[in-house]
Amino acid sequence: MDLLRHLRYFLVVAEELHFGRAATRLRMSQPPLSQSIQRLERELGVRLFDRDARRVALTDAGRQLLPEARDVLAGEDRLRALADRFRRGEAGALRAGVPPDLGGRAVAALLPAFRVRSPVALKLREIGTAEQLRALADRTLDVGVLRLPFDVSWLSLGEVLTSPLGVLLRPDHPLAAAPDVRLADLNGLGLVLFPRATAPALHDEVLTTCARHGYTPTEVHQAGNAEFALGLVLAGGAVALHDGVSPPADVVWRPLRGTPLLWRTAPAWPRGRHTPAVTAFADAVAEVLVAQGMRPAEGTLPRYPRPAAEYLS
């Protein structure tokens, strides 16, 4: 039995107290309407209307059940409206990942930037690129901010933004007095780098690029904590990579000549799982990172949700 449909018919008949007028409102003939009311009465086990040739009136049971019927139908309307908002990506929560080195200022700016674009709650997790990719694949994450390179064949990307990298040096290091530094100038020094497990492809790309430009670190120190990385630099014998946005006060940041190294950062989500909330997040990420000095990568003209493989192959 379609209880909700029969309750709607009951409500209209109760408002009209006339089967003919109720049938007209419902755009149906009168006999099926009468049969529907009779079926509802049999289902509930009570008579809802007193009816004769001259009048239709609610019974005592009908009067008592009428507000309950209205509540049931109003609840259905609320349920459908909420489900529709979820379907359009306008309700619920968006689970997003950000890299550990994104920075406190960027995270603080990202939350309100998203809030003005979407009514959806934003739940952020601080996790590296590799873990974000696993979470996107198993659907425990809806969207992430990832460092390229990674396999983009199954993903769509927002705007790809780049940030040239420099190095953090002890203030008393001879290179700290230079306006910029060549990678080859760093020979004899170790390199403080994020743990390979967090972004294997990027980790390998950094070391390959260093070698190609004449720098082979004496040792690669893996540091997942910014304070630990800073301590290794201050202890001497090592440098750390940094994008130059708010570098620590205790060290000196110098750009790399020719910009051989850069971060390429982009919002990413699985193909086919694009929603307005994802677009709002991707736009917020672009706004925040551009405000921090990052710039769109060359060749990233398409916007969402074009598959990343189409312009990063």
C-alpha positions in Angstrom: 0.0 0.0 0.0 1.2 3.5 -0.9 0.5 5.0 2.5 1.8 8.5 1.6 -0.3 8.8 -1.5 -3.5 7.7 0.3 -2.7 10.2 3.1 -2.4 13.0 0.5 -5.9 12.0 -0.8 -7.2 12.0 2.8 -5.8 15.5 3.4 -7.4 17.0 0.3 -10.8 15.3 1.0 -10.6 16.6 4.6 -10.0 20.1 3.4 -12.7 20.1 0.8 -15.2 17.9 2.6 -16.5 17.0 -0.9 -15.3 14.1 -3.0 -16.1 15.8 -6.3 -14.1 19.0 -5.5 -11.3 16.9 -4.0 -11.1 14.7 -7.1 -10.9 17.9 -9.3 -8.0 19.3 -7.2 -6.2 15.9 -7.5 -6.9 15.8 -11.2 -8.5 12.3 -11.0 -11.9 10.9 -11.2 -14.1 10.5 -8.1 -14.4 6.6 -8.0 -10.7 5.9 -7.6 -10.5 8.6 -4.9 -13.3 7.0 -3.0 -11.7 3.6 -3.3 -8.4 5.1 -2.0 -10.1 6.5 1.1 -11.8 3.2 1.7 -8.5 1.4 1.4 -6.9 3.7 3.9 -9.7 3.2 6.3 -9.3 -0.6 6.0 -5.6 -0.2 6.5 -6.0 1.9 9.6 -9.0 0.1 10.9 -11.1 3.2 11.5 -13.6 5.2 9.6 -12.3 8.6 8.6 -15.4 10.2 7.1 -19.2 10.2 7.7 -20.7 10.5 4.2 -24.2 10.4 2.8 -25.8 11.8 -0.3 -25.8 15.4 1.2 -22.6 15.8 3.1 -19.1 14.6 4.0 -17.8 15.1 7.5 -14.8 14.0 9.4 -15.4 11.4 12.1 -13.8 11.9 15.5 -11.0 9.5 14.4 -10.6 11.5 11.2 -10.2 14.8 13.1 -7.6 13.3 15.5 -5.6 11.7 12.6 -5.7 14.7 10.4 -2.8 16.6 12.1 -0.8 13.4 12.3 -1.3 12.9 8.5 -0.1 16.5 7.9 3.0 15.9 10.0 3.8 12.7 8.1 3.4 14.5 4.7 5.5 17.5 5.9 8.2 15.1 7.1 8.3 13.5 3.7 8.6 16.9 2.1 11.5 17.8 4.4 13.1 14.4 3.7 12.9 14.9 0.0 14.2 18.5 0.2 17.2 17.4 2.3 17.9 14.5 0.0 17.8 16.9 -3.0 20.3 19.2 -1.3 22.6 16.3 -0.7 22.2 15.2 -4.3 23.1 18.8 -5.5 26.1 18.9 -3.0 24.5 21.6 -0.9 24.3 19.8 2.4 26.4 17.5 4.5 30.1 17.7 4.9 33.0 17.8 2.5 36.0 15.7 3.6 39.2 17.4 2.3 42.9 16.7 2.7 45.7 19.2 2.9 49.4 18.6 2.9 51.2 19.0 6.2 53.4 21.8 4.8 50.5 23.9 3.6 51.0 26.3 6.5 48.8 27.6 9.3 48.0 30.9 7.5 46.8 29.0 4.4 44.6 26.7 6.5 43.2 29.7 8.5 42.3 31.5 5.2 41.0 28.4 3.5 38.1 27.8 6.0 36.4 31.2 5.6 37.1 31.2 1.8 35.2 28.0 1.5 32.5 29.1 3.9 31.5 32.0 1.7 31.2 29.7 -1.3 29.3 26.8 0.1 26.9 25.9 2.9 28.5 22.5 3.3 30.6 21.8 6.4 34.3 21.5 5.6 36.2 18.7 7.5 40.0 19.1 6.9 42.6 16.4 7.4 46.3 17.0 7.4 47.8 14.2 5.3 50.5 13.8 2.7 49.9 13.2 -1.0 50.3 9.4 -1.0 47.8 9.0 1.9 45.4 11.4 0.2 45.5 9.4 -3.0 44.6 6.2 -1.0 41.8 8.0 0.9 40.4 9.4 -2.4 40.4 5.9 -3.9 38.6 4.3 -0.9 36.2 7.2 -0.6 37.1 8.3 2.9 38.2 11.6 1.3 36.1 13.7 -1.2 38.8 16.1 -2.4 42.4 16.8 -1.6 45.2 19.4 -2.1 48.1 17.4 -3.5 51.7 17.9 -4.7 52.4 16.8 -8.2 53.5 14.5 -9.7 51.2 11.6 -9.2 49.0 9.4 -11.3 46.3 11.6 -12.6 44.6 9.1 -15.0 41.6 8.6 -12.6 41.4 12.1 -11.2 40.1 15.5 -12.1 42.1 18.6 -11.0 41.3 22.2 -10.2 43.8 24.9 -11.0 47.5 23.7 -10.9 49.5 26.3 -9.0 53.3 26.6 -8.8 55.7 28.0 -6.3 59.4 28.3 -7.0 61.6 26.8 -4.2 64.6 28.2 -2.5 66.7 27.0 0.4 66.9 27.7 4.1 70.5 28.3 5.3 72.1 29.1 8.6 72.6 32.9 8.8 76.4 32.4 9.1 76.7 30.2 6.0 78.7 31.8 3.2 75.9 31.3 0.7 73.5 33.3 2.9 75.2 36.5 1.7 74.4 35.8 -2.0 71.2 37.1 -3.6 70.5 33.6 -5.0 72.0 30.1 -4.9 72.7 27.6 -7.6 71.9 23.9 -6.8 75.5 23.1 -7.6 76.7 25.5 -4.9 75.1 23.2 -2.3 77.5 20.3 -2.8 79.0 19.2 0.5 75.7 19.9 2.3 73.0 17.5 3.3 69.3 18.1 2.3 66.4 18.1 4.6 63.4 16.7 2.7 59.9 15.5 3.6 59.6 11.7 4.2 59.5 9.8 0.9 56.4 7.9 2.0 54.3 11.1 2.0 54.9 11.8 -1.7 57.2 9.2 -3.4 57.1 10.6 -6.9 57.8 14.2 -5.8 60.6 13.0 -3.4 62.3 11.2 -6.3 61.7 14.1 -8.7 63.4 16.5 -6.3 66.5 14.4 -5.9 66.7 13.7 -9.7 66.5 17.4 -10.4 69.2 18.2 -7.8 71.5 15.7 -9.4 70.8 17.0 -12.9 71.8 20.4 -11.8 75.0 19.3 -10.1 74.0 18.8 -6.5 74.2 15.4 -4.8 73.4 15.8 -1.0 75.9 14.3 1.4 72.9 12.9 3.2 69.1 13.1 2.8 67.4 13.8 6.2 63.7 13.0 6.1 61.8 15.4 8.3 58.0 15.5 8.6 58.0 18.2 11.2 58.9 21.8 10.3 60.6 22.4 13.6 62.7 19.3 13.2 63.7 20.4 9.8 64.6 23.9 11.1 66.7 22.3 13.8 68.7 20.3 11.3 69.4 23.4 9.3 70.5 25.3 12.4 72.7 22.5 13.5 74.8 23.0 10.3 75.7 20.8 7.5 72.3 20.8 5.8 69.8 22.9 3.9 66.1 22.6 3.5 63.8 23.5 0.7 61.2 26.2 1.2 58.9 28.3 -1.0 59.8 31.5 0.7 56.4 32.2 2.1 56.9 33.2 5.8 60.3 31.4 6.2 61.4 30.9 9.8 63.0 33.9 11.5 66.1 32.0 12.7 67.4 31.1 9.2 68.0 32.8 5.8 65.9 32.0 2.7 67.5 32.3 -0.7 65.9 31.6 -4.1 67.4 29.0 -6.4 68.9 30.5 -9.6 66.9 29.5 -12.6 64.0 28.1 -10.5 65.0 24.5 -11.1 62.7 23.3 -8.4 59.1 24.2 -7.7 56.0 22.9 -6.0 53.1 22.1 -8.2 50.0 22.0 -6.1 46.4 21.3 -7.1 43.0 20.3 -5.7 42.1 16.8 -6.9 39.1 14.5 -6.7 38.1 11.2 -8.4 36.5 11.6 -11.9 32.8 11.4 -11.8 32.6 12.7 -8.2 32.4 16.3 -8.9 29.9 18.4 -6.8 29.3 22.1 -6.3 31.1 21.8 -2.9 34.1 20.4 -4.6 34.2 23.3 -7.0 33.8 25.7 -4.0 36.8 24.0 -2.3 38.9 24.1 -5.5 38.1 27.8 -6.0 38.9 28.6 -2.3 42.2 26.8 -2.6 43.2 28.7 -5.7 42.2 32.0 -4.0 44.2 31.3 -0.9 47.3 29.9 -2.6 47.5 32.7 -5.2 47.2 35.2 -2.3 50.3 33.6 -0.8 52.3 34.1 -4.0 51.6 30.9 -6.0 50.9 31.2 -9.7 48.9 29.2 -12.3 51.1 26.6 -14.1 51.6 27.1 -17.8 49.1 25.1 -19.8 46.5 24.8 -17.1 43.8 26.7 -18.9 40.8 24.3 -18.3 38.7 24.7 -15.2 36.7 22.1 -13.4 35.8 19.3 -13.8 38.0 18.5 -16.9 40.0 15.3 -16.3 43.5 16.2 -15.3 45.1 13.7 -17.7 43.8 15.9 -20.6 46.2 18.7 -19.8 48.9 17.1 -17.6 49.9 14.2 -19.8 
